[in-house]
């Protein structure tokens, strides 16, 4: 018989120990990310532990998010990957957990639970108990040796770009600190988000991520002469690198710093014994072309929904980058919104969309 309970702060080490041993875990599942979101957005969290007589067999982080746009339970806001970590759950245990979650939604008058990614259980089990919406794909490169990846996985286009970058003698370095986040990474991030037509997270978000998740946090930079032009920020947990942000100036794209910095991060991952390099979601064709040239494996990326039968009978349709409303708002943000105003109100908008 299993027991389901809420995580208490004194058990956070047990939680993280379980997460760090799970093959599908990302940094989003760690207790430190809970502290970041609670400190910044004040949303209510429920971190559920499923145990049997042998110890923890599954965990599920949930936040209740209520904004002007929606009211939902989600695992997790501002996260590409979340959901249930529990490869050893069987059908009967899963049914007990799902019944617990339905009661959870009813008691709190929440219409549905949304799970982003849902990679912590087999797809068969997830599809049996949740409604599935394929949202796109994610791209992951299996790491072998630097030589093997160069010779057998990278296509000619990316090899040519890396050689071109080296000919320009641009400099690559790693510096992960509050100072590098504030002075180097974040200014590039603001420019890049404005160019993409997307509201930015606050500086505090990144500083808090570094403070709570610093041992998993890495930022690599490209310097062109005296100017830092490109940054690649990611996390590594459980033998896996996950790339969260690539940011760059627009005036040196011809020097191919983006390809160069990805290659240097991949080399670092190989040298440090990591096994997977996660390029993240593929949302549109340009992202697909960029990621496929690295020899990645593309897999379906899905949202999973559990509905409160008293409040909801159809799954919501999340917005995509190609949705007409998103395209329209992106153009406004890119071409009309002044940079200073956008930087100021961006975090508020981020909270409203929970992404």
Buried (B, 14 or more C-beta within 10 A) or exposed (E): EBEBEEBEEEBBEBBBEBBBEBEBBBBBBBBBBBBBBEEBBEBEBBBBBBBBEEEBBBBBBBBBBEBEEBBBBBBBBBBBBBBBBBBEBEEEBBEBBBEBBBEBBEEEEBBBBBBBBBBBBEBEBBBEBBBBBEBBBBBBBEBEEBEEBBEEBBEEEBBEBBEBBBEEEBEBEEBBEEEBBEEBBBBBBBBBBBBBBBBBBBBEBBBBBBBBBEEBBBBBBBBBEEEBBBBBBBBBBBEBBBBBBBBBBEEBEEBBBBBBBBBBBBBBBBEEEBBBBBBBBBBEEEBBEBBBBBBBEBEEBBBBBBBBEEEBEEBBEEBEBEEEEBEEBBEEBBEEBEEEEBBEEBBEBBBBBBB
